[in-house]
Amino acid sequence: MSRKGKSITLSISERDKTELLTLAQEWGYLWGERANISGLIEAIARRQLKIAPNNNWSELRIKILVKIVGILTDGGKIEEAKIIANLLLERSELSIPQRQKIEKFLDNSPPPWRLEIDSYIRRQQPFQLSYQDAASRLWNFTVRHAEINHREKREYLECWCEETEGNLDIPELMHNWSLRLDRLPETAIVPIDGKWLPSLDYIEVEMHLLRGLAFAYKSKSNDIIPPEWLEGDKRVRRVVRRVSNTFWFFREVLQYGADCVVVSPEKLRSRIKQKLLETLEHYS
């Protein structure tokens, strides 16, 4: 195979040479079966390939896209997260810590069982799984609805299950379970026939916010009625929320202390009152 034309010498690092070879391979500029940098450069010179800036994205755009990768990952949309992650790695604006974070994400792909669960949720496919709790007890669940949510730095599979034995929540929510994803055995998930439910079970909870919290509170996605001032009392704000799990609800409202009062339903109000009395006893 003859080769004609004037030669040039490129003074580049091995890393840059590797990148050029990769680009030549991707765009089909080959010498035999090997990537051809000369062919790539010739195509650029002849304007067969367009050169565009790779450093004109704002810092805000980069930060938002990095955050979206995390949101998609937490929501179980791993493939979508990978697409954006690879797009970010192509950008020169990415800081070293951001690049390391994205590379770590791509190098640590979710295990097959996690991808399987994500697939079942997308397809609305009921499934069965085994779960080992903190006391090393093994539970078997038949799942008819599931969501993956991020709570307190961990991911949880929040699901509606046929089984209720051992669930300590109020009767209306005993079909709902919150299972830590890192406790799911890898080989204990199988699809089953049957109907997929549209959502978890929910109850409506009314809260009154007092003092500084009344002004500082920002509406959350599961608030049915946005915060509103009580008629005749501009010091108290009313919030009505959908709640699927009282454990997580209590962990939120108890941190507000005396600035948050659960008004209804009565059975939930009684439970939180009992928790506060038990706490008070520890200080007696």
Buried (B, 14 or more C-beta within 10 A) or exposed (E): EEEEEEEEEEEEEEEEEEEBBEBBBEBEBEEEEEBBBBBBBBBBEEEEBEEEEEEEBEEEEBEEBBEBBEEBBBBBBBEBBBEBBEEBEEBEBBEEEBBEBBEEBEEEEBEEBBBBBBEBBEEEBBBBBBBBEEEEEEBEBBBBBBBBBEBEEEBBBBBBBEBEEEBEBBEBBBBBBBBBBEBBEEEBBEEEEEEBBEEBBBBEBBBBBBBEBBEEBEEEEEBEEEBEEEEEEEEBBBBBBBBBBBEBBBEEBEEBEEBBBBBEBEEBBEBBEEEEEEEEEEEE
